[in-house]
Amino acid sequence: MKMLLATACLLATPARAQDLEAFRGMKPSTRPVCEDRCSRVAFGENTNLAEQEARIAQVRYQQKQETDPDKLKSLREQEQQMTHRRQRQVARMCQQICSHNPER
């Protein structure tokens, strides 16, 4: 998580003088806009989320192969729990990143 925050800070810091001039004229985005943007790009940069996505894909593959109704129900519940856990983790991470942005 700290690595993601450090990367976000580095990417947000302009590297050249002309970028610095453009950066000075920018206004911070609102917290909801920041969180929306963050949640869209979070999956590509966070290896833990990528691992979770791979596990979810594996469960989905098992669902396609399964014929036993009880086992299939169990796999669906497992997929739903994993998906909710991933969504909560992304939401927490983005709230932390965007916590200093203005509400409006």
C-alpha positions, 0 to 999 in steps of 0.5 A, spaced: 500 500 500 505 504 501 508 503 495 502 505 491 502 511 495 509 513 493 508 511 486 502 516 486 505 521 489 511 521 484 506 520 478 503 527 481 509 531 481 511 534 475 518 532 473 520 538 468 519 546 469 514 546 463 510 541 467 510 545 473 507 551 470 501 547 468 501 543 475 500 550 478 494 552 474 491 545 476 485 545 481 485 539 486 479 534 483 474 533 488 474 527 493 468 523 489 472 524 482 479 522 485 476 516 488 472 514 481 479 515 478 483 511 483 478 505 483 478 505 475 486 504 475 487 501 482 487 494 479 493 495 474 498 497 479 496 493 485 499 486 485 495 484 491 489 486 487 491 482 481 492 476 485 485 476 487 483 477 480 486 471 478 483 467 484 476 469 482 478 467 475 480 460 477 473 460 481 469 462 475 473 457 471 471 451 476 464 453 476 464 452 468 467 445 470 462 443 476 456 439 475 454 438 482 449 443 484 451 443 491 458 445 489 456 450 484 452 454 489 458 453 494 463 456 488 458 462 487 458 464 494 466 464 494 466 468 488 461 473 491 465 473 497 472 474 494 469 480 489 466 483 495 472 483 499 476 486 493 471 491 492 472 493 499 479 493 499 479 498 493 474 503 496 479 503 502 485 504 498 482 510 494 479 513 500 486 513 503 489 516 497 483 521 496 482 523 503 486 530 502 482 532 496 476 537 498 469 534 498 466 539 493 
